[in-house]
């Protein structure tokens, strides 16, 4: 169990939980809340995240991307703590459990969630697996934004409403940008070992300084984009209540501090801390956004 928890990388789970909260809150403002659909969406998102982490642990070890020089936490496959076949079995079982959550959601909400679920699992596996893993070609940020932002938020709202409100896509943008920032910190930390292993992440392609700018830009746009979204809602509803959607701006000081750390530090322990705090920031941002949506 301890090895499974290490491989599952529980610190990454806020990235899966937070978008479901935001998407579900949009439905609640329309007086719709299905507890079963919420639980299934939440568990499904968590299991897909864990399955992706397990798959990455297995695939990165086979491709030689995880070595003793890696600055991040130890991976169980590359570290010889768990046989590769066991990690692969864990991956299958975890994605299988996620599929069961998806079956329930398809029954109660519609076939559209089957498509999203299948695509999400494929994206998780093909990030570092398959013949041409997109994570090795600098496309990780694009897929993280799409699946942990647009798909997760809009899909969670659809699971409740069986429709696609514009707010679910608009508010998915800042959520996706902050989740993507988590990946950017990870790739900045690992860029030297990734380069030697032939893993051409976007950080490797851009270089350290441009990757740092990418992180700063994701943070800045993630906060600023809330303003036009709230303005559109205020104009549509003829009410100022959507100003509550700006509640996540309370976390701006933390974001500024993190940008300063990522732009100036290169050592592994500091960047590991920045990675954890970026994930924490994304969770608090989404909790405050959820609260703002519900209050409005």
C-alpha positions, 0 to 999 in steps of 0.5 A: 500500500505504501508503494502504491501511494508513492506511485499514485503521487497524492500531491497531484490530486488537487489538480483532479478534484478542483475542476470538478468542484467548479463545474458542479458549482455552476450546476448548483446555481441552476438549482441542480445537484445530483449527489451520485453524479458528483461523487462519480465525477470526483472519483473518476477524475481522481482515478484517472489522475492516479492511473496517469501517474502510475502509467507515467511511472512505468513508461518513464522508467522504461524509456530511461527518463527517470534516473538517479539524477532526477530531482523530483520524488523517487519513482517506484519503477525506476527505483526498483521498489516495485516490479514493472509488471506490478505497476502496469497491473495497478495502472490497469486496475485504476483505469478500470475503476475509473471506467466504472465511474464513467459507466454510471455517469453515462447512464445518468447523464448521457453518451457524451461523457463516454467520449470524454472518459475514453479520451481522458484515459487515452490522454493519460496513457499516451502522455508518456506511453505508446509509440510517440508519447506527446509528453516527449514532444512538448505537447504536455501543456496543451493536453493538461489545459484541455483535459484538466481545464476544459474537459474536467470543468465542462464535463462535471457541469454536463454530468449535472445539467446534461447541457453545456452552459457557456460559463463551464467553458469560460471558467475552465480557462483559468482553472486549466491555466493554473493546472498547466502551471503545475506541469511547467514547474515540474518540467523546469525542475526536470529539464536537465535530466529530460534533455539527456533522456531525449524527453523534449518537453516544452521547457526543454524546447524553450530553455529555462528562461522562456519556460520561466516566462511561460509559468509567469504568463500562465499565472498572470492570465489565469487571474486576469481572465476572470475579469472579462468573464465576470464582466460578461456575466454582469452584462448578461444578468444585469446584476453585479453578483458575478463580482464574487467570481473574482474571489480567487484574486485573494490568492494573488500575493501567493502567486506573485511569491511563487513566480519569484521563486520559479524565476530565480531558483534552480535547485531541486528542493526549492522547485519541489516546494514550488511545485507543491505550493503551485498545486495548493494555490490551484486548489485554493483558487478553485475553492474560492472560485467555487464559493464565489459562483455559489454566493453569486 
